[in-house]
Amino acid sequence: MKYFYTLLVFVLFTGLVNAQQKHIFSFAKSDFVMDGKPFQIISGEMHPARIPKMYWRHRIQMAKAMGCNTIAAYVFWNYIEEKEGVFDFESENRNIAEFVKICQEEGMWVLFRPGPYVCGEWDFGGFPPYLLKIPDIRLRCLDPRYMAAVTRYVTAVSNQIKPLLCTNGGPILMVQVENEYGSYGNDKDYIKALHQLWVDNGINVPFYTADGPTPFMLEAGAVDGAAIGLDSGTSDADFANATKQNPGVPAFSSETYPGWLTHWKEKYQKPDQADIIKQVTYLLEHKRSFNLYVVHGGTNFGFYAGANAFTPTQFQPDITSYDYDAPINERGEATPKYYALRDLIVKYTHQKLPKVPKPTAVTEVPSFTMQPFTSIWNTLPAAIKSPQVKTMESMGQYSGFIVYRTKLIGRKSGELTITEPHDYALVLLNGKLVDSVYRDGGKWTIKLPESNVKDPVLEILVENMGHINFAQYLIDRKGITDRVTLEGMTLFNWEIFNLPMDDSYVSALKSSPQGDLHDGVFFKGSFEVKAAADTYLDLSKFKKGVIWVNGHNLGRYWNTGPQFHLYCPANWLKKGKNDVVIFDLHQKVSADISGVKTLE
């Protein structure tokens, strides 16, 4: 009997604790309400996919020490479903449930941003590129093929987060429906269906949308009953537009921008600190909730950096770093902007903040030499024959490089036009580089010289520099997307070589006889460290390509700048020898790399 009463007390106590841990987050007419009391969201956004898992807690603690009470987080669909139908919530930094739990352990609430479309300067806005295998697919609408994939995704994510909703004792306060839909389309039936899909999967916390603060965007993107996020809300007029669109629910600045994104060939974007101080001052004075996009950006490791395009011939690929000039920089250090915002938040909230966590360890790797050891032309896989050129996606490839090869019959020289090269192409005739073609600007014609070879061989090596992630040109297939013509003659009978350059392919590369490796060379080298610590590798002596350290893809580099230093986190290094492989499109001779401590 004593055991029975002890067990009963334990069960009742456990139930009481669990009940106390549950929270009711709701809406008043213009305020958010937590358990019946007004609640101001002061959020900092960060993305677990862009942050080494070992640093998740540190970055969350940094946001808390700056004055945030909430973390906003994107989930990138293509990061957790790289292969169609196979979801990965465990490897590397994909365990989104664990990230949310760490937020709760650190006393932080969560705004959950699962898309399915997110933008975020991430490849394809988070969509899995396997969708592009369907020739006439339409995205962000009720296309049944798209919705079938979305349903599978929403179901998988819902199963991960249901226990973590505030209604179940977790930290997730709200879930966002889509993202900035009003900047893209006007299918209200789609937005309603997507919202209902989350509800049907047991997501019973409030929802919100996020759109630019203009009437047409808000009308197209809003969901009845959902809070309105403004990207961004900086004035009374912005919030008045939100109230007019969806009265009776609160509005907040869902993306307040302390920094901005950077494309290749640009200078680093560094907005004036005075602007963000002015915006946050307005929000704090008016007790408006807000989310800093981003408080910490992190890194577009691998091939995950996206691109922008606002005309049919424009292409603006994003750099590998997602430092974003954020208050917490790429490797987790507090910036002057961080301390300015921290002081401002304390001034208005009067909260006592924890100490700013110490930065993680960083080291400078001594200079080491990278030697050429083989070329792409020595490592081609088996060819796939096709009458006409095909896109990467139609052949089941979603990143990396692809080679097209054909013999010239009839026309053998003159104006060669690639329609369209997505995104950067090397054109070779009989193994010699003729010219390069870059997608941006629409200049896709080069002069092919005469050859004394009876059957000249044309090869085109194409680099995928990231699927477009925003606006109307979102459907962005890679490789050669239409045809190749020589003086108006369409070229047929191609051999196509898939080169996704995944980590296993790179790890298996073997040295080959040197000779003339010509363009598309692999280099290898190594360096030693006494203890693993963060570093940046300076690629300024190389030209254009990708770098792997101990089999991990750090991302793309390009000597057009502005980024020459690529971040290598401590978890990818080891005490002693560390192996490096580089694939460079243009570099042919050995060159040195050195380690530095900063992005710039």
C-alpha positions as CSV (number, residue, x, y, z in Angstrom):
1,M,0.0,0.0,0.0
2,K,2.9,2.4,0.9
3,Y,4.3,1.7,-2.6
4,F,0.9,2.5,-4.2
5,Y,0.6,5.8,-2.4
6,T,4.2,6.7,-3.3
7,L,3.5,5.9,-6.9
8,L,0.3,7.9,-6.8
9,V,2.0,11.0,-5.4
10,F,4.8,10.7,-8.0
11,V,2.2,10.5,-10.8
12,L,0.2,13.4,-9.5
13,F,3.4,15.5,-9.0
14,T,4.7,14.6,-12.5
15,G,1.4,15.6,-14.0
16,L,1.4,18.9,-12.1
17,V,4.9,19.7,-13.2
18,N,4.0,18.9,-16.8
19,A,0.9,21.0,-16.6
20,Q,2.9,23.9,-15.2
21,Q,5.3,23.6,-18.1
22,K,2.6,24.0,-20.7
23,H,1.8,27.5,-21.8
24,I,-1.0,29.2,-23.7
25,F,0.3,31.7,-26.2
26,S,-2.4,33.6,-27.9
27,F,-3.4,36.9,-29.5
28,A,-5.1,40.0,-28.2
29,K,-6.2,42.7,-30.7
30,S,-2.7,44.2,-31.0
31,D,-0.6,42.2,-28.5
32,F,0.8,38.8,-28.1
33,V,-0.3,37.1,-24.9
34,M,1.5,34.5,-22.8
35,D,-0.6,32.8,-20.2
36,G,-3.0,35.8,-20.1
37,K,-0.3,38.5,-19.9
38,P,1.1,40.7,-22.7
39,F,4.3,39.4,-24.1
40,Q,6.8,41.2,-26.2
41,I,8.8,39.0,-28.5
42,I,12.5,40.1,-28.8
43,S,13.8,37.5,-31.2
44,G,17.1,36.8,-32.9
45,E,17.2,34.6,-35.9
46,M,19.7,31.9,-36.6
47,H,19.6,28.7,-38.7
48,P,20.9,25.4,-37.3
49,A,21.9,24.2,-40.8
50,R,24.4,27.1,-41.0
51,I,25.9,26.6,-37.6
52,P,28.2,23.6,-36.5
53,K,26.2,21.6,-34.1
54,M,28.9,21.9,-31.4
55,Y,28.2,25.7,-31.4
56,W,24.4,25.7,-31.3
57,R,24.3,26.3,-27.6
58,H,27.0,29.0,-27.7
59,R,25.2,31.0,-30.4
60,I,21.8,30.7,-28.5
61,Q,23.6,31.9,-25.4
62,M,25.0,34.8,-27.3
63,A,21.6,35.9,-28.5
64,K,20.2,35.6,-24.9
65,A,23.1,37.7,-23.6
66,M,22.2,40.4,-26.2
67,G,18.7,40.7,-24.8
68,C,16.7,38.3,-26.9
69,N,14.0,36.1,-25.3
70,T,13.2,34.1,-28.5
71,I,15.1,32.4,-31.3
72,A,13.6,32.3,-34.8
73,A,14.8,29.4,-37.0
74,Y,14.4,28.4,-40.6
75,V,14.2,24.7,-41.5
76,F,15.6,24.0,-45.0
77,W,13.6,21.3,-46.6
78,N,16.3,20.3,-49.1
79,Y,18.8,19.9,-46.2
80,I,16.7,17.2,-44.5
81,E,15.4,15.5,-47.6
82,E,18.4,15.5,-49.9
83,K,17.2,12.3,-51.5
84,E,13.5,12.1,-52.4
85,G,11.5,10.4,-49.7
86,V,14.4,10.0,-47.3
87,F,14.3,12.4,-44.3
88,D,17.4,12.9,-42.2
89,F,16.9,14.5,-38.8
90,E,20.0,13.1,-37.2
91,S,23.3,13.6,-39.1
92,E,25.6,16.6,-38.6
93,N,23.5,19.7,-37.8
94,R,20.1,18.4,-39.0
95,N,18.5,17.5,-35.7
96,I,16.0,20.3,-35.5
97,A,14.3,18.9,-32.5
98,E,17.6,19.0,-30.5
99,F,18.2,22.6,-31.6
100,V,14.7,23.6,-30.3
101,K,15.3,21.7,-27.0
102,I,18.6,23.5,-26.5
103,C,16.7,26.8,-27.0
104,Q,14.3,25.7,-24.2
105,E,17.2,24.6,-21.9
106,E,18.7,28.1,-22.3
107,G,15.3,29.7,-21.4
108,M,14.5,30.9,-24.9
109,W,11.2,30.7,-26.9
110,V,11.1,29.7,-30.5
111,L,9.5,31.1,-33.7
112,F,9.5,28.1,-36.1
113,R,9.9,28.8,-39.8
114,P,9.5,25.6,-41.8
115,G,8.5,26.9,-45.1
116,P,8.1,24.8,-47.2
117,Y,9.6,27.7,-49.1
118,V,11.9,30.0,-47.0
119,C,14.2,31.9,-49.3
120,G,17.0,32.7,-46.8
121,E,19.6,33.0,-49.5
122,W,19.7,29.2,-49.4
123,D,19.8,27.0,-52.5
124,F,16.4,27.0,-54.2
125,G,14.9,28.7,-51.2
126,G,14.9,25.4,-49.3
127,F,13.0,23.5,-52.0
128,P,14.4,20.1,-52.9
129,P,15.7,20.3,-56.5
130,Y,14.3,16.8,-57.2
131,L,11.1,18.7,-57.9
132,L,12.7,20.1,-61.0
133,K,12.8,16.6,-62.6
134,I,9.2,17.2,-63.4
135,P,9.3,19.3,-66.7
136,D,6.1,21.3,-66.1
137,I,6.2,21.5,-62.3
138,R,4.6,24.6,-60.7
139,L,5.7,25.7,-57.3
140,R,4.0,27.5,-54.4
141,C,0.5,26.7,-55.7
142,L,-1.9,23.8,-55.7
143,D,0.0,21.8,-58.4
144,P,-0.9,18.3,-57.1
145,R,2.7,16.9,-57.7
146,Y,4.2,19.8,-55.7
147,M,1.5,19.4,-53.0
148,A,2.2,15.7,-52.7
149,A,5.8,16.4,-51.8
150,V,4.8,19.2,-49.5
151,T,2.4,16.9,-47.7
152,R,5.2,14.4,-47.1
153,Y,7.5,17.1,-45.8
154,V,4.9,18.8,-43.5
155,T,4.0,15.4,-42.0
156,A,7.7,14.5,-41.3
157,V,8.5,17.9,-39.7
158,S,5.3,17.9,-37.7
159,N,6.2,14.6,-36.1
160,Q,9.5,16.2,-35.0
161,I,8.1,19.3,-33.5
162,K,4.7,18.4,-32.0
163,P,6.2,17.5,-28.6
164,L,8.0,20.9,-28.6
165,L,5.0,23.1,-29.0
166,C,4.3,25.4,-26.1
167,T,0.9,23.7,-25.7
168,N,2.8,20.5,-25.0
169,G,5.4,22.1,-22.7
170,G,7.9,23.1,-25.4
171,P,9.3,26.5,-26.4
172,I,7.6,26.8,-29.9
173,L,5.2,29.8,-29.7
174,M,4.2,30.2,-33.4
175,V,4.7,28.5,-36.7
176,Q,5.1,30.5,-39.9
177,V,3.0,29.6,-43.0
178,E,5.1,29.9,-46.1
179,N,7.4,32.9,-46.4
180,E,6.9,36.3,-48.1
181,Y,4.3,34.7,-50.4
182,G,3.0,38.2,-51.3
183,S,6.3,38.8,-53.1
184,Y,5.7,35.8,-55.3
185,G,2.1,34.9,-56.0
186,N,-1.6,35.3,-55.2
187,D,-3.0,31.7,-54.8
188,K,-5.0,32.2,-51.6
189,D,-6.3,28.7,-51.9
190,Y,-2.8,27.4,-51.7
191,I,-2.0,29.4,-48.5
192,K,-5.2,28.2,-46.9
193,A,-4.5,24.6,-47.8
194,L,-0.9,24.8,-46.5
195,H,-2.1,26.3,-43.2
196,Q,-4.7,23.5,-42.9
197,L,-2.1,20.9,-43.6
198,W,-0.1,22.0,-40.5
199,V,-3.3,22.0,-38.4
200,D,-4.3,18.5,-39.7
201,N,-0.9,17.3,-38.6
202,G,-1.5,18.4,-35.0
203,I,0.2,21.8,-34.9
204,N,-2.0,23.6,-32.5
205,V,-0.1,26.8,-31.7
206,P,-0.9,30.1,-33.4
207,F,0.4,30.8,-36.9
208,Y,1.9,33.9,-38.6
209,T,2.8,35.0,-42.0
210,A,5.6,37.3,-43.1
211,D,5.5,39.8,-46.0
212,G,6.7,43.2,-47.1
213,P,4.6,46.0,-45.4
214,T,2.8,47.0,-48.6
215,P,-1.0,46.4,-49.1
216,F,-0.7,44.2,-52.2
217,M,1.9,41.9,-50.5
218,L,-0.1,41.7,-47.3
219,E,-3.3,40.9,-49.2
220,A,-1.7,38.1,-51.2
221,G,0.2,36.6,-48.3
222,A,-2.0,36.9,-45.3
223,V,-3.9,34.0,-43.6
224,D,-7.1,34.7,-41.8
225,G,-6.5,34.5,-38.0
226,A,-2.8,34.4,-38.3
227,A,-0.5,37.1,-36.9
228,I,1.0,39.4,-39.5
229,G,4.8,39.6,-39.7
230,L,6.2,42.6,-41.5
231,D,9.5,42.3,-43.4
232,S,10.3,44.8,-42.0
233,G,8.0,46.9,-39.8
234,T,9.7,50.2,-39.1
235,S,6.9,52.8,-38.8
236,D,3.3,53.5,-37.7
237,A,2.3,53.3,-41.4
238,D,3.7,49.8,-41.8
239,F,1.7,48.6,-38.8
240,A,-1.4,50.4,-40.0
241,N,-1.2,48.5,-43.2
242,A,-1.1,45.2,-41.3
243,T,-4.1,46.2,-39.2
244,K,-6.1,47.2,-42.2
245,Q,-5.4,43.8,-43.9
246,N,-6.1,41.6,-40.9
247,P,-7.7,43.5,-38.0
248,G,-8.0,41.8,-34.7
249,V,-4.6,40.1,-34.7
250,P,-1.2,41.4,-33.7
251,A,1.5,42.5,-36.1
252,F,5.2,42.4,-35.5
253,S,8.4,43.1,-37.4
254,S,9.2,39.6,-38.4
255,E,12.5,40.5,-40.2
256,T,14.3,43.5,-38.8
257,Y,17.6,43.7,-40.7
258,P,20.8,44.6,-38.8
259,G,22.8,43.4,-41.8
260,W,22.4,42.3,-45.4
261,L,23.3,39.6,-47.9
262,T,26.3,39.7,-50.2
263,H,26.7,38.4,-53.8
264,W,29.9,37.5,-55.6
265,K,31.5,40.5,-57.4
266,E,30.0,43.0,-54.8
267,K,31.6,44.6,-51.8
268,Y,30.6,43.2,-48.4
269,Q,27.2,44.7,-47.5
270,K,27.6,46.7,-44.3
271,P,24.5,48.8,-43.5
272,D,25.0,51.8,-41.3
273,Q,24.7,50.8,-37.6
274,A,22.7,54.0,-37.0
275,D,19.8,52.6,-39.2
276,I,19.3,49.4,-37.1
277,I,19.5,51.4,-33.9
278,K,16.9,53.8,-35.1
279,Q,14.6,50.9,-36.2
280,V,14.9,48.9,-32.9
281,T,14.5,52.1,-30.9
282,Y,11.1,52.7,-32.6
283,L,10.1,49.1,-32.0
284,L,11.1,49.2,-28.3
285,E,9.5,52.6,-27.7
286,H,6.2,51.3,-29.1
287,K,6.5,47.9,-27.4
288,R,6.4,46.2,-30.7
289,S,7.6,42.6,-31.0
290,F,10.3,42.0,-33.5
291,N,12.8,39.5,-34.9
292,L,16.3,40.4,-35.9
293,Y,17.1,38.8,-39.3
294,V,19.7,37.6,-38.6
295,V,21.3,37.9,-35.2
296,H,23.8,35.3,-36.4
297,G,24.2,34.2,-39.9
298,G,26.7,31.4,-40.0
299,T,27.9,29.7,-43.3
300,N,26.5,28.3,-46.5
301,F,28.7,25.2,-46.3
302,G,28.9,22.9,-49.3
303,F,26.8,23.8,-52.3
304,Y,24.0,25.4,-50.3
305,A,24.5,29.1,-51.1
306,G,21.6,30.4,-53.3
307,A,21.2,33.1,-55.8
308,N,19.0,36.0,-56.9
309,A,17.7,37.0,-60.3
310,F,15.2,39.7,-61.1
311,T,15.3,39.7,-64.9
312,P,15.5,36.7,-67.3
313,T,19.2,37.2,-67.9
314,Q,20.3,38.3,-64.5
315,F,22.1,36.0,-62.0
316,Q,23.5,37.0,-58.6
317,P,25.0,34.1,-56.7
318,D,25.5,34.4,-53.0
319,I,28.9,34.1,-51.4
320,T,29.7,31.1,-49.2
321,S,29.8,33.2,-45.9
322,Y,26.5,34.1,-44.4
323,D,28.1,36.5,-42.0
324,Y,25.5,39.0,-43.1
325,D,27.2,41.8,-41.1
326,A,25.1,40.4,-38.2
327,P,25.6,41.4,-34.6
328,I,27.2,38.0,-34.0
329,N,29.7,37.3,-36.7
330,E,30.2,34.2,-38.8
331,R,32.4,32.4,-36.2
332,G,30.3,33.6,-33.2
333,E,32.1,36.7,-32.0
334,A,30.2,39.8,-30.7
335,T,30.6,42.8,-32.9
336,P,30.2,46.5,-32.0
337,K,26.7,46.3,-33.4
338,Y,26.0,43.5,-30.9
339,Y,27.0,45.7,-27.9
340,A,25.0,48.7,-29.2
341,L,21.9,46.6,-29.5
342,R,22.5,45.0,-26.1
343,D,22.7,48.4,-24.5
344,L,19.6,49.6,-26.3
345,I,17.5,46.5,-25.3
346,V,18.6,46.9,-21.6
347,K,17.6,50.5,-21.7
348,Y,14.0,49.8,-22.6
349,T,13.4,46.4,-21.0
350,H,15.5,47.0,-17.8
351,Q,16.4,43.3,-17.7
352,K,19.6,42.0,-16.2
353,L,21.4,40.1,-18.9
354,P,23.8,37.2,-18.5
355,K,27.5,37.8,-19.3
356,V,28.4,37.7,-22.9
357,P,29.9,34.2,-23.5
358,K,33.5,34.0,-24.4
359,P,34.3,33.5,-28.1
360,T,35.3,30.0,-29.2
361,A,39.0,29.2,-29.9
362,V,40.6,30.4,-33.2
363,T,43.9,29.6,-34.7
364,E,46.1,30.7,-37.7
365,V,47.2,27.7,-39.8
366,P,50.8,28.1,-41.1
367,S,51.1,28.5,-44.8
368,F,51.1,25.2,-46.8
369,T,51.3,24.3,-50.5
370,M,48.6,22.7,-52.6
371,Q,50.0,20.6,-55.5
372,P,48.0,19.5,-58.6
373,F,47.4,15.8,-58.7
374,T,44.8,15.1,-61.3
375,S,42.1,16.8,-63.4
376,I,38.4,16.4,-64.0
377,W,39.2,15.0,-67.4
378,N,41.0,12.0,-65.8
379,T,38.1,11.3,-63.4
380,L,35.0,11.4,-65.5
381,P,32.4,8.8,-64.8
382,A,30.7,6.7,-67.4
383,A,29.1,8.8,-70.1
384,I,25.3,9.0,-70.6
385,K,24.4,9.3,-74.3
386,S,21.7,11.7,-75.3
387,P,20.5,13.2,-78.6
388,Q,20.2,16.6,-77.0
389,V,21.7,18.3,-74.0
390,K,19.8,17.7,-70.7
391,T,19.6,19.6,-67.4
392,M,21.3,18.3,-64.2
393,E,18.0,17.8,-62.5
394,S,16.5,15.7,-65.4
395,M,19.5,13.4,-64.8
396,G,19.0,13.1,-61.1
397,Q,21.9,15.5,-60.2
398,Y,21.3,18.6,-58.0
399,S,24.6,20.2,-57.3
400,G,28.2,20.4,-58.5
401,F,29.4,20.2,-62.1
402,I,28.4,18.6,-65.4
403,V,30.3,17.9,-68.6
404,Y,28.8,17.9,-72.2
405,R,30.8,16.4,-75.1
406,T,30.1,16.1,-78.8
407,K,31.9,15.8,-82.1
408,L,31.5,18.7,-84.6
409,I,30.0,17.6,-87.9
410,G,29.2,20.1,-90.6
411,R,29.8,23.4,-88.9
412,K,33.2,23.2,-87.1
413,S,33.9,26.9,-86.3
414,G,32.2,30.2,-85.8
415,E,29.8,31.6,-83.3
416,L,28.9,29.1,-80.6
417,T,25.8,29.9,-78.5
418,I,24.8,28.2,-75.3
419,T,21.1,28.6,-74.5
420,E,21.2,28.9,-71.5
421,P,24.3,28.2,-69.4
422,H,23.4,27.7,-65.8
423,D,25.6,29.0,-64.4
424,Y,29.3,29.2,-65.4
425,A,30.8,27.3,-68.3
426,L,34.2,26.5,-69.7
427,V,34.2,25.8,-73.5
428,L,37.0,23.5,-74.8
429,L,37.9,22.5,-78.3
430,N,40.1,19.4,-78.6
431,G,41.0,19.7,-74.9
432,K,42.0,23.4,-75.1
433,L,40.2,26.2,-73.4
434,V,38.5,28.5,-75.8
435,D,36.6,30.8,-73.4
436,S,34.3,30.9,-70.4
437,V,30.7,31.9,-70.4
438,Y,28.9,33.3,-67.4
439,R,25.2,33.3,-67.1
440,D,24.7,36.8,-65.8
441,G,24.0,39.4,-68.5
442,G,22.9,37.1,-71.3
443,K,26.2,37.1,-73.3
444,W,26.3,33.4,-74.1
445,T,28.0,33.5,-77.5
446,I,31.7,32.9,-78.1
447,K,33.9,32.6,-81.2
448,L,35.0,29.0,-81.8
449,P,38.3,28.9,-83.8
450,E,39.0,26.8,-86.8
451,S,40.6,23.4,-86.2
452,N,42.8,21.2,-88.3
453,V,41.3,18.1,-86.6
454,K,38.9,16.1,-88.9
455,D,36.3,15.6,-86.2
456,P,36.8,18.4,-83.6
457,V,35.7,17.5,-80.1
458,L,33.7,20.1,-78.2
459,E,33.4,19.9,-74.4
460,I,31.5,22.2,-72.1
461,L,32.1,22.0,-68.4
462,V,29.3,23.7,-66.4
463,E,29.2,24.7,-62.8
464,N,26.0,25.0,-60.8
465,M,26.5,28.1,-58.6
466,G,23.3,27.7,-56.6
467,H,19.6,27.6,-57.5
468,I,17.7,30.9,-57.5
469,N,16.0,31.3,-54.1
470,F,13.7,34.3,-54.6
471,A,11.0,35.9,-56.8
472,Q,9.5,34.8,-60.1
473,Y,12.5,33.0,-61.7
474,L,12.6,30.4,-58.9
475,I,12.3,27.5,-61.4
476,D,16.0,27.3,-62.2
477,R,17.4,24.2,-63.7
478,K,21.1,23.7,-64.0
479,G,23.6,22.7,-66.7
480,I,22.6,23.6,-70.2
481,T,18.9,24.2,-70.1
482,D,18.0,24.3,-73.8
483,R,20.5,23.8,-76.6
484,V,23.9,24.5,-78.1
485,T,24.2,26.0,-81.6
486,L,27.1,26.7,-83.9
487,E,26.4,29.3,-86.5
488,G,22.8,28.5,-86.1
489,M,23.2,24.8,-86.4
490,T,21.8,22.8,-83.4
491,L,24.4,20.3,-82.1
492,F,23.2,16.8,-81.4
493,N,24.6,13.5,-80.2
494,W,26.0,14.3,-76.8
495,E,27.9,12.4,-74.1
496,I,27.0,13.8,-70.7
497,F,29.0,13.2,-67.5
498,N,27.4,13.8,-64.1
499,L,29.8,15.3,-61.5
500,P,27.9,16.1,-58.4
501,M,31.3,16.1,-56.5
502,D,29.9,14.7,-53.3
503,D,32.3,14.1,-50.5
504,S,32.7,10.4,-51.3
505,Y,33.8,11.2,-54.9
506,V,36.4,13.7,-53.7
507,S,37.7,11.3,-51.1
508,A,38.2,8.6,-53.7
509,L,40.3,10.6,-56.1
510,K,43.6,9.1,-57.1
511,S,46.7,10.8,-58.6
512,S,47.1,10.5,-62.3
513,P,50.1,11.2,-64.7
514,Q,50.7,14.9,-64.7
515,G,51.1,15.9,-68.4
516,D,48.8,18.7,-69.4
517,L,46.1,18.7,-66.8
518,H,44.6,21.8,-68.4
519,D,41.5,23.4,-66.9
520,G,39.6,21.8,-64.1
521,V,42.5,20.6,-61.8
522,F,42.4,18.9,-58.4
523,F,45.0,20.0,-55.9
524,K,45.9,18.3,-52.6
525,G,47.9,19.4,-49.6
526,S,47.8,19.2,-45.8
527,F,48.5,21.1,-42.6
528,E,49.0,20.3,-39.0
529,V,47.5,21.8,-35.9
530,K,48.3,21.1,-32.2
531,A,44.7,21.4,-31.2
532,A,41.5,21.7,-33.2
533,A,40.2,25.3,-33.3
534,D,38.3,27.5,-35.8
535,T,40.2,29.0,-38.6
536,Y,39.8,30.7,-42.0
537,L,41.6,29.5,-45.1
538,D,42.9,32.2,-47.4
539,L,42.1,31.2,-51.1
540,S,43.3,34.4,-52.6
541,K,46.1,32.6,-54.6
542,F,43.5,30.4,-56.3
543,K,40.9,31.4,-58.9
544,K,37.5,29.7,-58.9
545,G,36.4,26.5,-57.3
546,V,35.6,24.4,-54.2
547,I,37.6,23.3,-51.2
548,W,37.3,20.3,-48.9
549,V,39.0,19.8,-45.5
550,N,39.1,16.2,-44.2
551,G,36.4,15.4,-46.6
552,H,34.1,18.3,-45.6
553,N,33.0,20.8,-48.3
554,L,33.7,24.3,-47.0
555,G,32.0,25.9,-50.0
556,R,32.8,27.9,-53.1
557,Y,35.5,30.5,-53.6
558,W,36.0,33.0,-56.6
559,N,38.8,35.5,-57.1
560,T,36.2,38.1,-58.1
561,G,35.7,38.6,-54.4
562,P,34.7,39.9,-52.0
563,Q,35.2,36.6,-50.1
564,F,38.7,35.1,-50.1
565,H,38.7,33.6,-46.6
566,L,36.6,30.5,-46.0
567,Y,35.5,29.5,-42.6
568,C,36.6,26.0,-41.3
569,P,35.1,25.1,-37.9
570,A,37.0,23.2,-35.3
571,N,34.8,20.2,-35.5
572,W,36.1,19.5,-39.0
573,L,39.7,19.6,-37.9
574,K,41.8,17.2,-35.8
575,K,45.0,17.3,-33.9
576,G,47.9,16.6,-36.2
577,K,47.6,16.2,-40.0
578,N,44.6,17.6,-41.8
579,D,44.0,16.9,-45.5
580,V,42.9,19.4,-48.0
581,V,41.5,19.0,-51.6
582,I,40.7,21.8,-54.0
583,F,39.0,21.7,-57.4
584,D,39.8,24.8,-59.4
585,L,38.4,25.6,-62.8
586,H,41.4,27.8,-63.9
587,Q,44.3,27.3,-61.6
588,K,47.0,25.0,-63.1
589,V,50.1,25.3,-60.9
590,S,50.8,24.8,-57.2
591,A,50.0,27.7,-54.8
592,D,50.0,28.3,-51.1
593,I,47.1,28.6,-48.6
594,S,47.5,30.1,-45.2
595,G,45.2,30.2,-42.2
596,V,43.8,33.5,-40.9
597,K,41.5,34.4,-38.0
598,T,38.9,36.6,-39.7
599,L,36.6,36.7,-42.7
600,E,38.2,39.8,-44.0
